[in-house]
Amino acid sequence: MSGPLPKALAPLTIPLSWAYRGAIAHRNRRYDRPSNPVRFDRPVISVGNITAGGTGKTPMVESIVRRLKEQGVSPVIAMRGYGAKRGARSDEFLEYAQHLPDVPVLAQPDRAEALRRFLPDHPETKCIVLDDGFQHRRIARDLDLVLIDAQRDTMHDHLLPRGNLREPLRNLRRADAVVVTHAPGNDEALSRAIARHHGKAPIAWTQHEWMRLQIHEPDGREGFVPLHWLRGRIVLTMFGTGNPESIAESVRSAGGVIRTNLRLRDHHRHTPLTLRRAFSLTRGLDAIVTTSKDWVKIRPLLMDLRPSRPIVIPELTIRFVAGEADFLRLIREVVGAPESGGG
């Protein structure tokens, strides 16, 4: 499995990955000392991964936050804000602001300091949720969740930059539980491989499921349409995410026909120039399909640009294929919430 660097640099990636391994080991030894992590007087749930690129952290964080609120627990999301320009908000921050408008989000590289400033003035906040927290070891956590994408060969990957691993697989033992995402079902071979490194089989298997489609018409009208709206429609896709293949497969599963795909890097910064290029490629097509992560950056640019075709954005939810009861039990135990009738 290749890493994020160009193939021409492949001979350099092996020694660089050795150096990276040493740096990670040194950093982890420092945080293994009990006195080093910062502890807060509220429970902390971390959602992270062990690979670079998308595994579905943002939808999972949203799902957890909604579950907490259903239990009467008010959370705050703390994140680094990766990929944002100075003075701007990151993709994920904008998504949370759109999908969870009543939940405070702290986006700052020094998450511990941001929480120190925020919590004294917000006693109503009863839980901290760390977005991309597995490697952010400065903050102690009560529940450490790691997501592994079933559609990526994580168990045979290499460390950055040779591969996409952010840490050696044996460091999965630091996690309290592993959740497999993008999983059509329980994969016994993957379960055994995770158990070899983590010590336990995954606690849950999940699928990212489309509920409906948000649609932005060329004349500015907006609304929602059912999934079957895509059936038979010929589309252009543009996904600035870490795992665009899974989204493309969902387009096809909904009946959409991908005629043109604009390849974008994760956290792509949309500009009027790139949008004009996209719009120019839609002759003979029915729609443009993009992600919520892209849409929060595209939408402000449409004040001065009119799309040539409808822009379609899938609305996602997390569906548990297996292990939902055990997963929810962990969440309840951490925050001390009573078991609900539907959980």
N, C-alpha and C positions, 0 to 999 in steps of 0.2 A: 504494500500500500504506500503510495507516494504522499509526501508531506506538502506543506504550503509553498515551498520554494520551487522555481522552475527546474525542469528535468536536467537542464545543462549544468546545474550546480549540484547534481546528485552525488558526485564523488566527495564533495565537501560536507555532506550532511551527516555522515557517520561520525567523524571526529567531533563535529559540532554537537551532535546528540549526546556524545560522551560528556562533553563539557556541561551541557545542559543538565544531564543527570546529576553531576557533581554539585551544581548550584542548587538544584531542587533538594538533594539530600541534606546539604548544609542548612538550607532554610528550614526544612522540616525538623531537623534536630533542635534548632533554636526554639521552635514553637511547641516541641514536645515537652518542654519544661513547664510544669504546672503554673509557675508564676507569670508566664509571658502573656497568655491570652487575656484580653479585657473582658470582664464579666459585668453583665447588667442585671438589674433586679427584676427583669421580665424574661419570660422564656424566649429562646431564639431558635427558629427553624431555618436551616440552610438548604437551599436547592442549588446543586452544582453539577458539574460533569468532570470527566477525566480526559476529554478530548477537546481540541480546538474545533470550532464550528458548531452549528446548531444541533441540539438534541431535543429542543422543545422546552427550554427552561421557562420562557415567558408564559406560555399557556399553562404550564404546571404551577407557576407562582400564582397566576390569576385564579386557578382552580382552588388552590390551598387558601388563598385570601377569602374567596367566596365561602368556602366551607367554614372558615373561622368566623366570618360575620354571621353565618347561619346559626352558629353556636353562641352568638352574643359576645364574641371576642373581637375587639377593635385592634387591627394590626397596623404596623407601619412597614413599608418596604424600603430596605436599604440596599443600594446598588452603587457600582463604581461609575456608571455612565460612560461605558466604553464606546469609542467611535465618534464622540461629539466634538465639534469644533469648540475652541475657547469661547465661552459665553453662551453656547448653544446647548440644547437638550439632546440627549441620545435618543436613538430609535425606540428603545425599550421604555424610556421615561415617557415619551409621547404616547406610546401604546397604552401604558398604565393610566395616563391622564385621560385618555379617551374611553377606555373600558372600565376603569375603576375611579371615577371622578371624585368619590367621597373618601378615598384612601390616600393618606399622605405618603409621598415618595421622596426619599432623600437620595440624591445622586451626587456623590462626592467620592474621590479616590480614598480619602481618609474617612471611612465609614464610621469608625469608632468615635471620632471627634464630632461628626455630624449627629450621631445619636446622643452623645453627651450634651450637646446643645439643645436638641429637640425634646428629649424625654422629660426633663424637669418641668417644662411648660405644658406637657400633654399627659396628665395622669390617666386620662381615659384610654390611652394606648396600652393594651395588655399583652401584646406579642410583637416580636420583631421577626420579619421574614427577610433573609438575606438572598438576593438574586445573584447567582454565580458566586456562591460562597465557599465551595470546597477548597479552593486554593487560598482563600482569604482567611488565613488562620489567626489573624490578630484578634478576632472576636470569638469567644467561647460560645458553643452552641449546645442546645439540649437535644436537638434532632438534626443529624447530618444526612441528608438525602443526596444520592448520586444518580443521575439519569444516564442510561446507556441506550443508544439508538440501535434497534434491532436491524435496521437496514444498512448499517455500517459494520465493517469487519474489525471492530474494536479489539477483540480478543487476540488478534494477530497483528496488531499495529505496532509501530515503533515510536520512540520519543521524538518530539520536535527537535530539529526541523526535518529529520529523516522521514518521520511519519506525522501523525496528528495527536499523539498522546501528550498531555500536559504533565503527567506524572507516570511513573512505572505502575503497572497494573496491580502489583502487590500492595500499593497504597490504598486500594479499595478497602482494605481491612480497617482503615480509619473511619469509614462511613458507618452509620448505624443501619442503613438499609439502601438497597439498590432498586430502582424502578426502571423497567425497560419501556421505552417509548417506541412509537411507530411499529407496534407489534400486532400483526394480524391474529396471533394466537400464542400459546405457550410453546416455546421452542426448547425442547429438552436438552439439546446439545449446547445451546447458548446458556441455559440455566446451569448446567454442570460446569461450563467454563468460568462463569461468573463466580460460582461457589468455590472453585479452586483458588481464586485470587481474593475473594471477599470473605470467605469462610461460611457464607450462607447463600442459599438460592435467592433470587430476586423476590422482594416482598409483593410486588405487583407488576402487572403487564398492562400497558395502556396503548390506546390508539388516538391519534388526532383526528377528530371527526368534524366534518363540515355540517353546520346546522342550517345555514341559509347564506344568501349572497347579498352583500351590499352593492348597490349599483349607482354610479354617478353618470348621468346622461350628458351628452355634449351641450345641451342647453342649460345645464346647471341643476336640473332636478335630481333629487336623491331619494332613495327608498330601498326596500328590500324585496328580493324575489326568491322563490324556492330554488332548490338545487337543479331541478330539471330544466330551468331556464337555459342552462349551458348545453343541453342535449342537442347534438348536431351542429352547434355553432363553431365557426372557424375563428381561432383567436391568436393573438400575440401574447406571449407571457414574458414577464420581467420580474424576477425574484432576487432581491438583494439580501439573501439569507445564506446561512451556512450549509443548508441541506436542500437545495432547490429540487433535486430529483423526486423527493417524496411529495412535494407540492404538485409537480408536473403530473405525477401518477394520479393524484387526487382529481386533477382537471380531467384526465382521461376517464377516470372512473365515473365522473359525473356526466360523461358523454361529450365533453368538449374535444375539439380537434385542434391540436397545436400546429399551426402552420409556420410560425416564426417564434423563436425564443431569443430574447436579448440576454446574453450572459452578463451578469452583474456580480461584482464582488460582495461579500458579506459586508453589511453596513454601508452599502453604496450611497453616495451623496448625490441625490437627484438635483439637476439644474435645468433651467429653461432650455439650454442647448440639447441636453440628453433627451428631454421630453419631446422636443420638436423632432428629433431623430426618430423616436419611437412612433410618434403620430404619423410621420411620413411613411412608415412601413406598413400601415394598416389598410392600404387600398385593397379592396376585395375581401376584407376580414369583417367579422361581426362584432368583435369586442377586444378589449385589452384586459388581461387578468393579472393582478398583482397581489401582494400580500398586505396585511394590516401594517406590518413593519415598514413597508415602502409607502403605503398610502398616507401615513401621518406626515411624511416629508413631501409627497407629491401635492397633496391638497392645497397647501398655501400658495403653490406656484400657479394654480389654476385661476388665480385672480386676474392674471394677465394672459393666460393661455387657454384656448378652448380645445378640448380633446376632439379628435376626429371620429372616435367611436366611443361607445359606453365603456367606462372603466369599472371592472368587477372585482370586488374584494371579498374573499370567503370569510365568514365568521366561524371561528373555531371553538370547539369544546374538547375537553379530555374525557374520553370514554374508557372505562376500565374493562379490559378483557378478562382479567383475573386478579384477585387479591384486594379488591376494593375495601372489604370489611377490615382486613388487617391494616391496610394503609390508614383508614380513618381512625382506627383504634390508636395508632401511634400518635396521630395529630391530637386526638382528645386527651391522651395521657400527658402529653407535653404541656398543654394549656390548662389542664384540670377541668375540662368541660364534661358535663354529664353525657351519657350515651343517649342519643335521640332515637325515636321510634323508627326513623327511616334510615339510620346509619348502618 
